[in-house]
Amino acid sequence: MKELKLLQLFHAHPGEALSRDRLLNDVWGYNYFGTTRTLDQVIVQLRKKLGDTGDEPRHIVSVHGVGYKLIL
């Protein structure tokens, strides 16, 4: 369920770097008090499902100091 929400959010903002805070707030909600590691683990699972393996993902990429973005 979280993977689908993340993918929908990325798809609505292709190529735009989305901050970890924004992703957590939009997908988990403003009342979520967990860590960004939860987000990172869901991103790992989503990357696997999209075929992004190895050190250089092609679809969901990390943006240092910001968060993640979707490359179409």
PDB file of N, H, CA, C and O in Angstrom:
ATOM      1  N   MET A   1       0.828  -1.199   0.000  1.00  0.00           N
ATOM      2  CA  MET A   1       0.000   0.000   0.000  1.00  0.00           C
ATOM      3  C   MET A   1       0.876   1.269   0.000  1.00  0.00           C
ATOM      4  O   MET A   1       0.619   2.199  -0.764  1.00  0.00           O
ATOM      5  N   LYS A   2       1.894   1.300   0.847  1.00  0.00           N
ATOM      6  H   LYS A   2       2.102   0.544   1.467  1.00  0.00           H
ATOM      7  CA  LYS A   2       2.793   2.462   0.885  1.00  0.00           C
ATOM      8  C   LYS A   2       3.569   2.582  -0.416  1.00  0.00           C
ATOM      9  O   LYS A   2       3.809   3.686  -0.906  1.00  0.00           O
ATOM     10  N   GLU A   3       3.961   1.435  -0.975  1.00  0.00           N
ATOM     11  H   GLU A   3       3.766   0.538  -0.577  1.00  0.00           H
ATOM     12  CA  GLU A   3       4.690   1.458  -2.245  1.00  0.00           C
ATOM     13  C   GLU A   3       3.835   2.100  -3.334  1.00  0.00           C
ATOM     14  O   GLU A   3       4.330   2.915  -4.113  1.00  0.00           O
ATOM     15  N   LEU A   4       2.566   1.741  -3.390  1.00  0.00           N
ATOM     16  H   LEU A   4       2.164   1.079  -2.757  1.00  0.00           H
ATOM     17  CA  LEU A   4       1.670   2.305  -4.398  1.00  0.00           C
ATOM     18  C   LEU A   4       1.503   3.809  -4.205  1.00  0.00           C
ATOM     19  O   LEU A   4       1.533   4.564  -5.177  1.00  0.00           O
ATOM     20  N   LYS A   5       1.330   4.247  -2.970  1.00  0.00           N
ATOM     21  H   LYS A   5       1.305   3.634  -2.181  1.00  0.00           H
ATOM     22  CA  LYS A   5       1.185   5.680  -2.697  1.00  0.00           C
ATOM     23  C   LYS A   5       2.452   6.438  -3.080  1.00  0.00           C
ATOM     24  O   LYS A   5       2.380   7.529  -3.647  1.00  0.00           O
ATOM     25  N   LEU A   6       3.612   5.860  -2.769  1.00  0.00           N
ATOM     26  H   LEU A   6       3.670   4.975  -2.308  1.00  0.00           H
ATOM     27  CA  LEU A   6       4.874   6.500  -3.152  1.00  0.00           C
ATOM     28  C   LEU A   6       4.983   6.603  -4.668  1.00  0.00           C
ATOM     29  O   LEU A   6       5.343   7.652  -5.201  1.00  0.00           O
ATOM     30  N   LEU A   7       4.674   5.522  -5.354  1.00  0.00           N
ATOM     31  H   LEU A   7       4.381   4.669  -4.922  1.00  0.00           H
ATOM     32  CA  LEU A   7       4.762   5.517  -6.803  1.00  0.00           C
ATOM     33  C   LEU A   7       3.811   6.542  -7.413  1.00  0.00           C
ATOM     34  O   LEU A   7       4.174   7.221  -8.373  1.00  0.00           O
ATOM     35  N   GLN A   8       2.613   6.665  -6.878  1.00  0.00           N
ATOM     36  H   GLN A   8       2.318   6.113  -6.098  1.00  0.00           H
ATOM     37  CA  GLN A   8       1.658   7.663  -7.366  1.00  0.00           C
ATOM     38  C   GLN A   8       2.179   9.074  -7.150  1.00  0.00           C
ATOM     39  O   GLN A   8       2.036   9.933  -8.020  1.00  0.00           O
ATOM     40  N   LEU A   9       2.781   9.314  -5.996  1.00  0.00           N
ATOM     41  H   LEU A   9       2.897   8.616  -5.290  1.00  0.00           H
ATOM     42  CA  LEU A   9       3.336  10.635  -5.691  1.00  0.00           C
ATOM     43  C   LEU A   9       4.502  10.957  -6.631  1.00  0.00           C
ATOM     44  O   LEU A   9       4.586  12.065  -7.160  1.00  0.00           O
ATOM     45  N   PHE A  10       5.393   9.996  -6.835  1.00  0.00           N
ATOM     46  H   PHE A  10       5.324   9.096  -6.405  1.00  0.00           H
ATOM     47  CA  PHE A  10       6.499  10.196  -7.767  1.00  0.00           C
ATOM     48  C   PHE A  10       5.984  10.453  -9.179  1.00  0.00           C
ATOM     49  O   PHE A  10       6.487  11.327  -9.885  1.00  0.00           O
ATOM     50  N   HIS A  11       4.978   9.683  -9.581  1.00  0.00           N
ATOM     51  H   HIS A  11       4.569   8.974  -9.008  1.00  0.00           H
ATOM     52  CA  HIS A  11       4.425   9.820 -10.935  1.00  0.00           C
ATOM     53  C   HIS A  11       3.788  11.200 -11.131  1.00  0.00           C
ATOM     54  O   HIS A  11       3.819  11.741 -12.236  1.00  0.00           O
ATOM     55  N   ALA A  12       3.220  11.762 -10.088  1.00  0.00           N
ATOM     56  H   ALA A  12       3.194  11.322  -9.190  1.00  0.00           H
ATOM     57  CA  ALA A  12       2.611  13.089 -10.171  1.00  0.00           C
ATOM     58  C   ALA A  12       3.666  14.192 -10.264  1.00  0.00           C
ATOM     59  O   ALA A  12       3.358  15.318 -10.656  1.00  0.00           O
ATOM     60  N   HIS A  13       4.915  13.867  -9.900  1.00  0.00           N
ATOM     61  H   HIS A  13       5.165  12.953  -9.581  1.00  0.00           H
ATOM     62  CA  HIS A  13       6.008  14.853  -9.897  1.00  0.00           C
ATOM     63  C   HIS A  13       7.262  14.266 -10.544  1.00  0.00           C
ATOM     64  O   HIS A  13       8.309  14.208  -9.899  1.00  0.00           O
ATOM     65  N   PRO A  14       7.180  13.830 -11.806  1.00  0.00           N
ATOM     66  CA  PRO A  14       8.348  13.193 -12.436  1.00  0.00           C
ATOM     67  C   PRO A  14       9.529  14.158 -12.560  1.00  0.00           C
ATOM     68  O   PRO A  14       9.376  15.312 -12.961  1.00  0.00           O
ATOM     69  N   GLY A  15      10.706  13.650 -12.205  1.00  0.00           N
ATOM     70  H   GLY A  15      10.830  12.713 -11.879  1.00  0.00           H
ATOM     71  CA  GLY A  15      11.918  14.453 -12.319  1.00  0.00           C
ATOM     72  C   GLY A  15      12.121  15.453 -11.200  1.00  0.00           C
ATOM     73  O   GLY A  15      13.178  16.078 -11.116  1.00  0.00           O
ATOM     74  N   GLU A  16      11.125  15.618 -10.335  1.00  0.00           N
ATOM     75  H   GLU A  16      10.266  15.110 -10.404  1.00  0.00           H
ATOM     76  CA  GLU A  16      11.225  16.569  -9.221  1.00  0.00           C
ATOM     77  C   GLU A  16      11.772  15.850  -7.990  1.00  0.00           C
ATOM     78  O   GLU A  16      11.285  14.782  -7.617  1.00  0.00           O
ATOM     79  N   ALA A  17      12.779  16.440  -7.369  1.00  0.00           N
ATOM     80  H   ALA A  17      13.175  17.307  -7.671  1.00  0.00           H
ATOM     81  CA  ALA A  17      13.316  15.868  -6.138  1.00  0.00           C
ATOM     82  C   ALA A  17      12.336  16.125  -5.001  1.00  0.00           C
ATOM     83  O   ALA A  17      12.025  17.272  -4.681  1.00  0.00           O
ATOM     84  N   LEU A  18      11.855  15.045  -4.398  1.00  0.00           N
ATOM     85  H   LEU A  18      12.107  14.113  -4.659  1.00  0.00           H
ATOM     86  CA  LEU A  18      10.907  15.142  -3.288  1.00  0.00           C
ATOM     87  C   LEU A  18      11.641  14.843  -1.990  1.00  0.00           C
ATOM     88  O   LEU A  18      12.331  13.829  -1.878  1.00  0.00           O
ATOM     89  N   SER A  19      11.491  15.718  -1.023  1.00  0.00           N
ATOM     90  H   SER A  19      10.931  16.541  -1.115  1.00  0.00           H
ATOM     91  CA  SER A  19      12.201  15.550   0.250  1.00  0.00           C
ATOM     92  C   SER A  19      11.658  14.356   1.026  1.00  0.00           C
ATOM     93  O   SER A  19      10.514  13.941   0.842  1.00  0.00           O
ATOM     94  N   ARG A  20      12.493  13.825   1.881  1.00  0.00           N
ATOM     95  H   ARG A  20      13.422  14.162   2.030  1.00  0.00           H
ATOM     96  CA  ARG A  20      12.066  12.721   2.745  1.00  0.00           C
ATOM     97  C   ARG A  20      10.876  13.151   3.598  1.00  0.00           C
ATOM     98  O   ARG A  20       9.931  12.385   3.782  1.00  0.00           O
ATOM     99  N   ASP A  21      10.924  14.374   4.115  1.00  0.00           N
ATOM    100  H   ASP A  21      11.693  14.996   3.965  1.00  0.00           H
ATOM    101  CA  ASP A  21       9.811  14.860   4.939  1.00  0.00           C
ATOM    102  C   ASP A  21       8.510  14.900   4.152  1.00  0.00           C
ATOM    103  O   ASP A  21       7.462  14.493   4.653  1.00  0.00           O
ATOM    104  N   ARG A  22       8.578  15.388   2.927  1.00  0.00           N
ATOM    105  H   ARG A  22       9.429  15.718   2.520  1.00  0.00           H
ATOM    106  CA  ARG A  22       7.356  15.449   2.116  1.00  0.00           C
ATOM    107  C   ARG A  22       6.814  14.050   1.838  1.00  0.00           C
ATOM    108  O   ARG A  22       5.613  13.805   1.950  1.00  0.00           O
ATOM    109  N   LEU A  23       7.716  13.134   1.475  1.00  0.00           N
ATOM    110  H   LEU A  23       8.692  13.332   1.385  1.00  0.00           H
ATOM    111  CA  LEU A  23       7.292  11.761   1.202  1.00  0.00           C
ATOM    112  C   LEU A  23       6.660  11.130   2.431  1.00  0.00           C
ATOM    113  O   LEU A  23       5.612  10.491   2.336  1.00  0.00           O
ATOM    114  N   LEU A  24       7.292  11.306   3.579  1.00  0.00           N
ATOM    115  H   LEU A  24       8.143  11.825   3.656  1.00  0.00           H
ATOM    116  CA  LEU A  24       6.737  10.752   4.824  1.00  0.00           C
ATOM    117  C   LEU A  24       5.380  11.369   5.141  1.00  0.00           C
ATOM    118  O   LEU A  24       4.437  10.656   5.483  1.00  0.00           O
ATOM    119  N   ASN A  25       5.281  12.677   5.029  1.00  0.00           N
ATOM    120  H   ASN A  25       6.047  13.256   4.751  1.00  0.00           H
ATOM    121  CA  ASN A  25       4.014  13.352   5.352  1.00  0.00           C
ATOM    122  C   ASN A  25       2.900  12.965   4.388  1.00  0.00           C
ATOM    123  O   ASN A  25       1.774  12.708   4.815  1.00  0.00           O
ATOM    124  N   ASP A  26       3.201  12.921   3.093  1.00  0.00           N
ATOM    125  H   ASP A  26       4.116  13.129   2.746  1.00  0.00           H
ATOM    126  CA  ASP A  26       2.175  12.627   2.097  1.00  0.00           C
ATOM    127  C   ASP A  26       1.752  11.164   2.093  1.00  0.00           C
ATOM    128  O   ASP A  26       0.600  10.853   1.790  1.00  0.00           O
ATOM    129  N   VAL A  27       2.670  10.266   2.426  1.00  0.00           N
ATOM    130  H   VAL A  27       3.606  10.518   2.672  1.00  0.00           H
ATOM    131  CA  VAL A  27       2.356   8.838   2.367  1.00  0.00           C
ATOM    132  C   VAL A  27       1.986   8.270   3.734  1.00  0.00           C
ATOM    133  O   VAL A  27       1.007   7.532   3.849  1.00  0.00           O
ATOM    134  N   TRP A  28       2.752   8.603   4.766  1.00  0.00           N
ATOM    135  H   TRP A  28       3.547   9.202   4.672  1.00  0.00           H
ATOM    136  CA  TRP A  28       2.478   8.059   6.090  1.00  0.00           C
ATOM    137  C   TRP A  28       1.573   8.972   6.921  1.00  0.00           C
ATOM    138  O   TRP A  28       0.918   8.510   7.856  1.00  0.00           O
ATOM    139  N   GLY A  29       1.534  10.246   6.590  1.00  0.00           N
ATOM    140  H   GLY A  29       2.065  10.621   5.831  1.00  0.00           H
ATOM    141  CA  GLY A  29       0.694  11.194   7.317  1.00  0.00           C
ATOM    142  C   GLY A  29       1.506  12.057   8.266  1.00  0.00           C
ATOM    143  O   GLY A  29       2.620  11.708   8.656  1.00  0.00           O
ATOM    144  N   TYR A  30       0.928  13.178   8.624  1.00  0.00           N
ATOM    145  H   TYR A  30       0.023  13.462   8.308  1.00  0.00           H
ATOM    146  CA  TYR A  30       1.629  14.144   9.480  1.00  0.00           C
ATOM    147  C   TYR A  30       1.832  13.641  10.900  1.00  0.00           C
ATOM    148  O   TYR A  30       2.703  14.140  11.614  1.00  0.00           O
ATOM    149  N   ASN A  31       1.056  12.677  11.313  1.00  0.00           N
ATOM    150  H   ASN A  31       0.349  12.272  10.734  1.00  0.00           H
ATOM    151  CA  ASN A  31       1.165  12.155  12.678  1.00  0.00           C
ATOM    152  C   ASN A  31       2.178  11.031  12.798  1.00  0.00           C
ATOM    153  O   ASN A  31       2.319  10.449  13.873  1.00  0.00           O
ATOM    154  N   TYR A  32       2.882  10.714  11.730  1.00  0.00           N
ATOM    155  H   TYR A  32       2.767  11.187  10.856  1.00  0.00           H
ATOM    156  CA  TYR A  32       3.872   9.637  11.748  1.00  0.00           C
ATOM    157  C   TYR A  32       5.110  10.111  12.500  1.00  0.00           C
ATOM    158  O   TYR A  32       5.662  11.169  12.201  1.00  0.00           O
ATOM    159  N   PHE A  33       5.536   9.323  13.473  1.00  0.00           N
ATOM    160  H   PHE A  33       5.088   8.463  13.716  1.00  0.00           H
ATOM    161  CA  PHE A  33       6.686   9.705  14.295  1.00  0.00           C
ATOM    162  C   PHE A  33       7.854   8.731  14.152  1.00  0.00           C
ATOM    163  O   PHE A  33       8.733   8.684  15.012  1.00  0.00           O
ATOM    164  N   GLY A  34       7.865   7.957  13.072  1.00  0.00           N
ATOM    165  H   GLY A  34       7.150   7.994  12.373  1.00  0.00           H
ATOM    166  CA  GLY A  34       8.960   7.016  12.838  1.00  0.00           C
ATOM    167  C   GLY A  34      10.173   7.729  12.270  1.00  0.00           C
ATOM    168  O   GLY A  34      10.287   8.954  12.325  1.00  0.00           O
ATOM    169  N   THR A  35      11.072   6.930  11.726  1.00  0.00           N
ATOM    170  H   THR A  35      10.980   5.935  11.681  1.00  0.00           H
ATOM    171  CA  THR A  35      12.298   7.493  11.163  1.00  0.00           C
ATOM    172  C   THR A  35      12.265   7.435   9.638  1.00  0.00           C
ATOM    173  O   THR A  35      11.413   6.776   9.043  1.00  0.00           O
ATOM    174  N   THR A  36      13.203   8.132   9.029  1.00  0.00           N
ATOM    175  H   THR A  36      13.895   8.668   9.513  1.00  0.00           H
ATOM    176  CA  THR A  36      13.296   8.112   7.574  1.00  0.00           C
ATOM    177  C   THR A  36      13.794   6.758   7.079  1.00  0.00           C
ATOM    178  O   THR A  36      13.676   6.460   5.890  1.00  0.00           O
ATOM    179  N   ARG A  37      14.341   5.943   7.955  1.00  0.00           N
ATOM    180  H   ARG A  37      14.436   6.184   8.921  1.00  0.00           H
ATOM    181  CA  ARG A  37      14.785   4.600   7.562  1.00  0.00           C
ATOM    182  C   ARG A  37      13.612   3.767   7.061  1.00  0.00           C
ATOM    183  O   ARG A  37      13.778   2.925   6.179  1.00  0.00           O
ATOM    184  N   THR A  38      12.435   3.998   7.616  1.00  0.00           N
ATOM    185  H   THR A  38      12.300   4.682   8.332  1.00  0.00           H
ATOM    186  CA  THR A  38      11.244   3.297   7.141  1.00  0.00           C
ATOM    187  C   THR A  38      11.015   3.623   5.674  1.00  0.00           C
ATOM    188  O   THR A  38      10.765   2.728   4.866  1.00  0.00           O
ATOM    189  N   LEU A  39      11.099   4.885   5.332  1.00  0.00           N
ATOM    190  H   LEU A  39      11.302   5.612   5.987  1.00  0.00           H
ATOM    191  CA  LEU A  39      10.957   5.323   3.941  1.00  0.00           C
ATOM    192  C   LEU A  39      12.031   4.675   3.074  1.00  0.00           C
ATOM    193  O   LEU A  39      11.736   4.167   1.992  1.00  0.00           O
ATOM    194  N   ASP A  40      13.255   4.692   3.542  1.00  0.00           N
ATOM    195  H   ASP A  40      13.495   5.105   4.421  1.00  0.00           H
ATOM    196  CA  ASP A  40      14.363   4.126   2.772  1.00  0.00           C
ATOM    197  C   ASP A  40      14.131   2.645   2.469  1.00  0.00           C
ATOM    198  O   ASP A  40      14.432   2.185   1.368  1.00  0.00           O
ATOM    199  N   GLN A  41      13.603   1.904   3.429  1.00  0.00           N
ATOM    200  H   GLN A  41      13.359   2.277   4.324  1.00  0.00           H
ATOM    201  CA  GLN A  41      13.352   0.479   3.221  1.00  0.00           C
ATOM    202  C   GLN A  41      12.238   0.246   2.205  1.00  0.00           C
ATOM    203  O   GLN A  41      12.319  -0.688   1.407  1.00  0.00           O
ATOM    204  N   VAL A  42      11.220   1.066   2.222  1.00  0.00           N
ATOM    205  H   VAL A  42      11.155   1.825   2.871  1.00  0.00           H
ATOM    206  CA  VAL A  42      10.140   0.935   1.236  1.00  0.00           C
ATOM    207  C   VAL A  42      10.666   1.306  -0.147  1.00  0.00           C
ATOM    208  O   VAL A  42      10.284   0.683  -1.137  1.00  0.00           O
ATOM    209  N   ILE A  43      11.531   2.304  -0.229  1.00  0.00           N
ATOM    210  H   ILE A  43      11.841   2.810   0.576  1.00  0.00           H
ATOM    211  CA  ILE A  43      12.150   2.675  -1.505  1.00  0.00           C
ATOM    212  C   ILE A  43      12.968   1.496  -2.052  1.00  0.00           C
ATOM    213  O   ILE A  43      12.921   1.214  -3.249  1.00  0.00           O
ATOM    214  N   VAL A  44      13.707   0.818  -1.190  1.00  0.00           N
ATOM    215  H   VAL A  44      13.745   1.047  -0.218  1.00  0.00           H
ATOM    216  CA  VAL A  44      14.492  -0.348  -1.610  1.00  0.00           C
ATOM    217  C   VAL A  44      13.574  -1.406  -2.215  1.00  0.00           C
ATOM    218  O   VAL A  44      13.878  -1.960  -3.271  1.00  0.00           O
ATOM    219  N   GLN A  45      12.462  -1.688  -1.556  1.00  0.00           N
ATOM    220  H   GLN A  45      12.216  -1.237  -0.698  1.00  0.00           H
ATOM    221  CA  GLN A  45      11.525  -2.691  -2.061  1.00  0.00           C
ATOM    222  C   GLN A  45      10.904  -2.254  -3.387  1.00  0.00           C
ATOM    223  O   GLN A  45      10.745  -3.063  -4.301  1.00  0.00           O
ATOM    224  N   LEU A  46      10.558  -0.985  -3.485  1.00  0.00           N
ATOM    225  H   LEU A  46      10.687  -0.328  -2.742  1.00  0.00           H
ATOM    226  CA  LEU A  46       9.964  -0.458  -4.710  1.00  0.00           C
ATOM    227  C   LEU A  46      10.963  -0.521  -5.862  1.00  0.00           C
ATOM    228  O   LEU A  46      10.600  -0.865  -6.987  1.00  0.00           O
ATOM    229  N   ARG A  47      12.212  -0.189  -5.581  1.00  0.00           N
ATOM    230  H   ARG A  47      12.507   0.090  -4.667  1.00  0.00           H
ATOM    231  CA  ARG A  47      13.249  -0.275  -6.612  1.00  0.00           C
ATOM    232  C   ARG A  47      13.388  -1.699  -7.135  1.00  0.00           C
ATOM    233  O   ARG A  47      13.511  -1.911  -8.342  1.00  0.00           O
ATOM    234  N   LYS A  48      13.369  -2.666  -6.238  1.00  0.00           N
ATOM    235  H   LYS A  48      13.269  -2.494  -5.258  1.00  0.00           H
ATOM    236  CA  LYS A  48      13.468  -4.068  -6.647  1.00  0.00           C
ATOM    237  C   LYS A  48      12.330  -4.433  -7.589  1.00  0.00           C
ATOM    238  O   LYS A  48      12.548  -5.098  -8.601  1.00  0.00           O
ATOM    239  N   LYS A  49      11.133  -4.006  -7.265  1.00  0.00           N
ATOM    240  H   LYS A  49      10.955  -3.465  -6.443  1.00  0.00           H
ATOM    241  CA  LYS A  49       9.970  -4.325  -8.095  1.00  0.00           C
ATOM    242  C   LYS A  49      10.033  -3.645  -9.451  1.00  0.00           C
ATOM    243  O   LYS A  49       9.479  -4.148 -10.428  1.00  0.00           O
ATOM    244  N   LEU A  50      10.706  -2.500  -9.515  1.00  0.00           N
ATOM    245  H   LEU A  50      11.156  -2.091  -8.721  1.00  0.00           H
ATOM    246  CA  LEU A  50      10.861  -1.780 -10.783  1.00  0.00           C
ATOM    247  C   LEU A  50      12.081  -2.255 -11.573  1.00  0.00           C
ATOM    248  O   LEU A  50      12.327  -1.780 -12.682  1.00  0.00           O
ATOM    249  N   GLY A  51      12.836  -3.183 -11.009  1.00  0.00           N
ATOM    250  H   GLY A  51      12.635  -3.569 -10.108  1.00  0.00           H
ATOM    251  CA  GLY A  51      14.010  -3.705 -11.688  1.00  0.00           C
ATOM    252  C   GLY A  51      15.265  -2.883 -11.469  1.00  0.00           C
ATOM    253  O   GLY A  51      16.267  -3.091 -12.153  1.00  0.00           O
ATOM    254  N   ASP A  52      15.224  -1.950 -10.524  1.00  0.00           N
ATOM    255  H   ASP A  52      14.410  -1.781  -9.969  1.00  0.00           H
ATOM    256  CA  ASP A  52      16.405  -1.153 -10.192  1.00  0.00           C
ATOM    257  C   ASP A  52      17.259  -1.941  -9.205  1.00  0.00           C
ATOM    258  O   ASP A  52      16.938  -2.030  -8.020  1.00  0.00           O
ATOM    259  N   THR A  53      18.342  -2.505  -9.709  1.00  0.00           N
ATOM    260  H   THR A  53      18.602  -2.432 -10.672  1.00  0.00           H
ATOM    261  CA  THR A  53      19.242  -3.239  -8.833  1.00  0.00           C
ATOM    262  C   THR A  53      20.643  -2.679  -8.989  1.00  0.00           C
ATOM    263  O   THR A  53      20.965  -2.056 -10.000  1.00  0.00           O
ATOM    264  N   GLY A  54      21.458  -2.900  -8.003  1.00  0.00           N
ATOM    265  H   GLY A  54      21.197  -3.406  -7.181  1.00  0.00           H
ATOM    266  CA  GLY A  54      22.826  -2.415  -8.072  1.00  0.00           C
ATOM    267  C   GLY A  54      22.982  -1.008  -7.519  1.00  0.00           C
ATOM    268  O   GLY A  54      22.091  -0.474  -6.860  1.00  0.00           O
ATOM    269  N   ASP A  55      24.123  -0.429  -7.803  1.00  0.00           N
ATOM    270  H   ASP A  55      24.848  -0.863  -8.339  1.00  0.00           H
ATOM    271  CA  ASP A  55      24.480   0.871  -7.234  1.00  0.00           C
ATOM    272  C   ASP A  55      23.917   2.059  -8.000  1.00  0.00           C
ATOM    273  O   ASP A  55      23.919   3.178  -7.486  1.00  0.00           O
ATOM    274  N   GLU A  56      23.438   1.838  -9.214  1.00  0.00           N
ATOM    275  H   GLU A  56      23.437   0.930  -9.631  1.00  0.00           H
ATOM    276  CA  GLU A  56      22.933   2.948 -10.019  1.00  0.00           C
ATOM    277  C   GLU A  56      21.505   2.689 -10.483  1.00  0.00           C
ATOM    278  O   GLU A  56      21.291   2.210 -11.597  1.00  0.00           O
ATOM    279  N   PRO A  57      20.521   3.003  -9.632  1.00  0.00           N
ATOM    280  CA  PRO A  57      19.127   2.794 -10.033  1.00  0.00           C
ATOM    281  C   PRO A  57      18.760   3.689 -11.215  1.00  0.00           C
ATOM    282  O   PRO A  57      19.283   4.793 -11.360  1.00  0.00           O
ATOM    283  N   ARG A  58      17.853   3.194 -12.056  1.00  0.00           N
ATOM    284  H   ARG A  58      17.428   2.296 -11.938  1.00  0.00           H
ATOM    285  CA  ARG A  58      17.462   3.920 -13.263  1.00  0.00           C
ATOM    286  C   ARG A  58      16.150   4.673 -13.100  1.00  0.00           C
ATOM    287  O   ARG A  58      15.894   5.630 -13.831  1.00  0.00           O
ATOM    288  N   HIS A  59      15.317   4.258 -12.156  1.00  0.00           N
ATOM    289  H   HIS A  59      15.525   3.480 -11.562  1.00  0.00           H
ATOM    290  CA  HIS A  59      13.977   4.835 -12.054  1.00  0.00           C
ATOM    291  C   HIS A  59      13.799   5.754 -10.848  1.00  0.00           C
ATOM    292  O   HIS A  59      13.404   6.911 -10.991  1.00  0.00           O
ATOM    293  N   ILE A  60      14.087   5.239  -9.684  1.00  0.00           N
ATOM    294  H   ILE A  60      14.407   4.299  -9.567  1.00  0.00           H
ATOM    295  CA  ILE A  60      13.986   6.061  -8.474  1.00  0.00           C
ATOM    296  C   ILE A  60      15.400   6.300  -7.971  1.00  0.00           C
ATOM    297  O   ILE A  60      16.075   5.380  -7.510  1.00  0.00           O
ATOM    298  N   VAL A  61      15.835   7.546  -8.068  1.00  0.00           N
ATOM    299  H   VAL A  61      15.287   8.293  -8.442  1.00  0.00           H
ATOM    300  CA  VAL A  61      17.213   7.869  -7.704  1.00  0.00           C
ATOM    301  C   VAL A  61      17.253   8.730  -6.442  1.00  0.00           C
ATOM    302  O   VAL A  61      16.340   9.506  -6.162  1.00  0.00           O
ATOM    303  N   SER A  62      18.323   8.567  -5.704  1.00  0.00           N
ATOM    304  H   SER A  62      19.065   7.936  -5.931  1.00  0.00           H
ATOM    305  CA  SER A  62      18.546   9.365  -4.503  1.00  0.00           C
ATOM    306  C   SER A  62      19.082  10.732  -4.908  1.00  0.00           C
ATOM    307  O   SER A  62      19.903  10.848  -5.818  1.00  0.00           O
ATOM    308  N   VAL A  63      18.609  11.751  -4.226  1.00  0.00           N
ATOM    309  H   VAL A  63      17.942  11.656  -3.487  1.00  0.00           H
ATOM    310  CA  VAL A  63      19.118  13.105  -4.417  1.00  0.00           C
ATOM    311  C   VAL A  63      19.762  13.486  -3.092  1.00  0.00           C
ATOM    312  O   VAL A  63      19.077  13.731  -2.100  1.00  0.00           O
ATOM    313  N   HIS A  64      21.085  13.531  -3.093  1.00  0.00           N
ATOM    314  H   HIS A  64      21.642  13.332  -3.899  1.00  0.00           H
ATOM    315  CA  HIS A  64      21.842  13.746  -1.863  1.00  0.00           C
ATOM    316  C   HIS A  64      21.382  14.995  -1.123  1.00  0.00           C
ATOM    317  O   HIS A  64      21.300  16.079  -1.701  1.00  0.00           O
ATOM    318  N   GLY A  65      21.088  14.832   0.147  1.00  0.00           N
ATOM    319  H   GLY A  65      21.155  13.951   0.616  1.00  0.00           H
ATOM    320  CA  GLY A  65      20.677  15.954   0.991  1.00  0.00           C
ATOM    321  C   GLY A  65      19.226  16.365   0.836  1.00  0.00           C
ATOM    322  O   GLY A  65      18.757  17.271   1.525  1.00  0.00           O
ATOM    323  N   VAL A  66      18.507  15.699  -0.073  1.00  0.00           N
ATOM    324  H   VAL A  66      18.888  14.964  -0.633  1.00  0.00           H
ATOM    325  CA  VAL A  66      17.108  16.080  -0.314  1.00  0.00           C
ATOM    326  C   VAL A  66      16.189  14.887  -0.075  1.00  0.00           C
ATOM    327  O   VAL A  66      15.436  14.864   0.898  1.00  0.00           O
ATOM    328  N   GLY A  67      16.249  13.909  -0.952  1.00  0.00           N
ATOM    329  H   GLY A  67      16.861  13.927  -1.743  1.00  0.00           H
ATOM    330  CA  GLY A  67      15.348  12.768  -0.867  1.00  0.00           C
ATOM    331  C   GLY A  67      15.475  11.902  -2.098  1.00  0.00           C
ATOM    332  O   GLY A  67      16.542  11.344  -2.356  1.00  0.00           O
ATOM    333  N   TYR A  68      14.388  11.779  -2.872  1.00  0.00           N
ATOM    334  H   TYR A  68      13.522  12.233  -2.662  1.00  0.00           H
ATOM    335  CA  TYR A  68      14.354  10.913  -4.036  1.00  0.00           C
ATOM    336  C   TYR A  68      13.608  11.587  -5.175  1.00  0.00           C
ATOM    337  O   TYR A  68      12.828  12.516  -4.967  1.00  0.00           O
ATOM    338  N   LYS A  69      13.871  11.087  -6.412  1.00  0.00           N
ATOM    339  H   LYS A  69      14.505  10.333  -6.581  1.00  0.00           H
ATOM    340  CA  LYS A  69      13.094  11.548  -7.562  1.00  0.00           C
ATOM    341  C   LYS A  69      12.906  10.396  -8.529  1.00  0.00           C
ATOM    342  O   LYS A  69      13.683   9.442  -8.555  1.00  0.00           O
ATOM    343  N   LEU A  70      11.841  10.512  -9.333  1.00  0.00           N
ATOM    344  H   LEU A  70      11.209  11.286  -9.312  1.00  0.00           H
ATOM    345  CA  LEU A  70      11.519   9.514 -10.345  1.00  0.00           C
ATOM    346  C   LEU A  70      12.042   9.982 -11.691  1.00  0.00           C
ATOM    347  O   LEU A  70      11.788  11.109 -12.115  1.00  0.00           O
ATOM    348  N   ILE A  71      12.778   9.098 -12.356  1.00  0.00           N
ATOM    349  H   ILE A  71      12.984   8.182 -12.012  1.00  0.00           H
ATOM    350  CA  ILE A  71      13.271   9.360 -13.698  1.00  0.00           C
ATOM    351  C   ILE A  71      12.454   8.497 -14.652  1.00  0.00           C
ATOM    352  O   ILE A  71      12.434   7.272 -14.524  1.00  0.00           O
ATOM    353  N   LEU A  72      11.789   9.125 -15.595  1.00  0.00           N
ATOM    354  H   LEU A  72      11.804  10.119 -15.699  1.00  0.00           H
ATOM    355  CA  LEU A  72      10.991   8.379 -16.574  1.00  0.00           C
ATOM    356  C   LEU A  72      11.786   8.079 -17.816  1.00  0.00           C
ATOM    357  O   LEU A  72      11.269   7.458 -18.745  1.00  0.00           O
TER     358      LEU A  72
END
